[in-house]
Amino acid sequence: MNSELFPNSELYDTGYCVLFAKGVGPELLLSRVADGGPANTVGLDRHESELIKALGEDIDSDDFADLSMAELEAAGMFDDSGPLLRSGRYEEWSFVVESEGPYLAGEAVLQSASKGTSAFSAMRSESGSTWISYAENGEILSSFDPLFPDVDSGSRPAVLDQLAGHREAIARGERADAYENALRQIQQRLGCAAPASVDAERLTAIRLSGQY
């Protein structure tokens, strides 16, 4: 695995879900996946967001040299009942990343993100289970476990395969690498293989209360 590619389990070893959307700005994408709210956002880098998730209100203000604890509190960053989402952009695609949780893999979230464009989500749980979905203009065309790519619950699975050729990529590789091979093939063909350094930067972040 190339640790320079985002996302990967070396960066998020307890699992992650990431959603990409083409031609949609990070703030608009966050608004779509959050169903319009919340209003308060803060800038967090990957390390800061992981500290917040791990320590919550027990975090020391010294861990955040130039962040206001009051600002973090006002944005609900210490509410562990919902996902902490960070959104950035690389070239034509914006992305939202969620450490650990499955919120971004929800059908309604992907449908909202893909309005007027294309979007896909990729999830890897701490236990190693994986899922990939692709949508265009609010319609989920492909949604599958890479271990069983022919069992696809999307409305038109052939669309993604024609665009990305992920089934062939899966068939060429080892079964254990099915998810990584499918994900990288899709990212390469769609042009949204963002470098990990982009995700490491301070990005716009929100926390959604009560979504877990």
ROMAR-79288 format. One record per residue: residue in one letter; x negated, y, z of N, C-alpha, C in turn. Coordinates in steps of 0.05 Angstrom, whole numbers, plus 5000, padded with zeros to 4 digits. Example, Ala and Ser with C-alpha at 12.3 -4.5 7.8 and 13.67 -1.06 7.14 Angstrom:
2
A473648865156475449105156473649345156 S474349555142472749795143474250015157 
//
This chain:
212
M498349765000500050005000498350255000 N499050444984497650694983498850885004 S497250945025498351115047498651405038 E497751475014498151755005500851794993 L502351584988505051604977507151624999 F509051794995511251835014513851715002 P515351565018514951485045513451225047 N512451155070511350885075511250825105 S511150565111511450475138508850525155 E506750615142504350695158504950965171 L506451135158507151395169509451365189 Y511351185184513651145200513850845208 D512250765227511950485233514350365248 T516250535257518650445270521050465251 G520450495225522550505205523250795197 Y524550815175525351085165527551055144 C528851275138530551295115529951565102 V529751555075529151805060531051825037 L531852075031533652125010532452344992 F532452284966531352484946533652584929 A533652834921535552944902534153134883 K534853124858533553274837534753554834 G533053754833533954024827535654154848 V535554054872537054164895535054264915 G535254514924533454614944533654474970 P531554484987531554345013533854425031 E534354685033536454785051539254695042 L539754705015542254615005542554315009 L540454165005540553875008541153815038 L539953955056540553905084543453965090 S544454185079547254245083549154035072 R548353915050550053705038550053455055 V547753375064547553125079548753155108 A548853405117549853465143552753555142 D554053535118556853615115557253905123 G555354075116555654355121554454465146 G553554305164552554405190550454225200 P549054295223549454545238548054785226 A548555015237547455255226544455295235 N543755215259541055265269539055075258 T536855185247534655015238532055115250 V530054945250527455025259525454895240 G522954995240520854875224519254675241 L519054425232517554225246515854065227 D513454005236511853815220512353535230 R511253335216511853055222511052985251 H508753085260507853025287509653145308 E510453395303512253525322514953385324 S516053305302518653175302518552905316 E516252755313515952495326515652535356 L514352745365514152805393516852865405 I518453015391521153085401522752835404 K522752665385524252415386523352235409 A520752225414519652055434520052165462 L519752425466519752535493522252695500 G523652795480526052955486525453195503 E527153235524526853475541524453455559 D523153225560520753195577518253295563 I518653395539516353495524515153745537 D512553775535511154005546510954225525 S511454465534511254695515508454725504 D506454615518503754635508503354465483 D505254275478505054105454505854265429 F507054495433507954665411506854945414 A504554985403503155235408504755485398 D506155455376507555695366510555645361 L511655455376514555405375515855475401 S518255595400519755675424521455445434 M521155365459522755155471525655235470 A526255495474528955595473530155555445 E528555605425529455575397529955275391 L528255105401528754815397531354725411 E531754835435534154765450536654865436 A536555115425538855225411539555075386 A537554955374537954795350538754505356 G539054445382539954175390537853955385 M535254035385533253845378532853625400 F533853675424533453475445535953295449 D537853315431540253145431539652885417 D539152665432538452415419540852255410 S543252375409545552235399545852255369 G543952385356544152415327541452435314 P541352405287538852405273537452675272 L534852675272533252905267532352885238 L533053085222532553085194530753315186 R528753245169526953455158527053445128 S527153685116527453705087525253875074 G524153765052522153905037522453875007 R520653974992520853964963518153904951 Y518153744930515653704914516453694885 E515453884870516153914841519153934838 E520453754822523253784816525153674837 W524053514856525753374874525353474903 S527653504917527553544946528053284960 F527253264985527653025000528453095029 V529752905041530452925070529452665082 V527952685104526952435117528052415145 E528652175153529752105180528051885191 S526751925213525251715226527151525241 E526751265237528151055251530951005242 G532751205244535551155240536551115212 P539051025209540250955183542151165172 Y542251405184544251595176544151665146 L541751715136541551795108542251575088 A542451335098543251105080546251085076 G547751245090550751235088551651315060 E553751175051554851225024555751515020 A557251615040558251885037556052095036 V553852045050551552225050550352235022 L549851995011548651984984550552104963 Q553052054965554952174946554952474947 S554852584971554752874974552152994963 A549952854968547352954959547152954929 S548652774915548352744886550252914870 K551853084883553753244868552353414847 G553053374822551953534800549053454793 T548053234804545253164799544952864804 S542552774808541952494815540552484841 A540952264856539752234882539351944888 F537351884904537151604914536051604942 S536751394957535851354984534451094987 A532451085005531050835011530750815041 M531350575051531350535080529650285087 R528050305107526550085118526850095148 S528049885160528449875189525949785204 E525949815230523749725246523349415243 S525649275239525548985237524548895209 G524449085190523449015163525548995142 S528149015150530249005130530149265113 T530949245088530749465069533249495052 W533549735041535849785023535250025006 I536050014981535750244962538350294948 S539050554945541550634932540950864913 Y542450884891542151094872544951194864 A545151464861547751584854547351814834 E549451854819549552084801552252224803 N552152484808554652644809556752524827 G555952444851557852344870558652054868 E557551914849558251634844555851454850 I556151254867553951074873553850864851 L551750874835551450694812550050434820 S548250454839546650214847546150224877 S546449984890546049964919545449674925 F542949624934542049344936539749304956 D539549064965537248964980535148874960 P532748984960530848904940530048604940 L530648464962530148174961532248034944 F534448164939536648044922537548254902 P535948334883536548564866538948504847 D539648254843541848194825544548224840 V544448244866546848284882547048574888 D548448724871548449014872551349104874 S551949264895554749354900555349614886 G553549724871554049974856555949934833 S557050154823559050144802557850084775 R555350164770554050114745550950064749 P550249834760547449784767545549804744 A546449744720544649754697543450024691 V544850234700543850504695541150544708 L540850484734538350514747536150334736 D536950084729534949904718533950004691 Q535650124675534850224649532950474653 L533550634674531850864679529150784691 A529150594709526850534726525450264720 G526950074711525749804707524949674733 H526349724755525549624781525849314784 R527849204769528148914771525748764760 E524648854738522248734727519948764746 A519749004759517549054778517748864801 I520148814810520548614832519748334823 A520648264799520147994789517147934785 R515648144778512748114773511148074799 G512148174821510648164846511447944865 E510147944888510847754909513447834922 R514947634931517547684944517247874968 A515147844983514748005007514348305000 D513548354975513048634966515348744950 A517648614950519848694933520648984938 Y520949064963521849334969519749544959 E517249504966515249694958514949714928 N515149484915514849484885517249624872 A519649584883522049714872521950014877 L521250094902521150374910519150524893 R516750424890514650564876515350584846 Q516550374835517350374807519450594802 I521450604820523550804817522351094820 Q520651124840519451394844517751474820 Q516251284809514551354786516151424762 R518251264756519851314732521551564735 L522551614759524251854762522552104768 G520052074774518252304778518452434805 C518952274826519152394853517452254873 A515052164865513152034883511552254897 A512652374918511352594932509052494949 P506852654950504652574968505352594997 A504252425013504752425042504052685055 S502152835043501353085055503553295055 V505453265036507753455035509553405059 D510053155065511753085088510353155115 A507753165115506353235140506653525147 E507253695128507453985133509954055150 R509954305160512254405174514554455155 L516754315159519054325141521554405156 T523554495142526154565154527454325166 A528254345192529254115206531954185220 I533653985222536154005237536553755253 R538353765273539053535288542153515289 L543253285282546153255281547053105306 S548753245321549753125346551852915341 G551752695356553852495356554052325332 Q551952305316552152145291550951865293 Y550051795318549151525323551051385342 
//
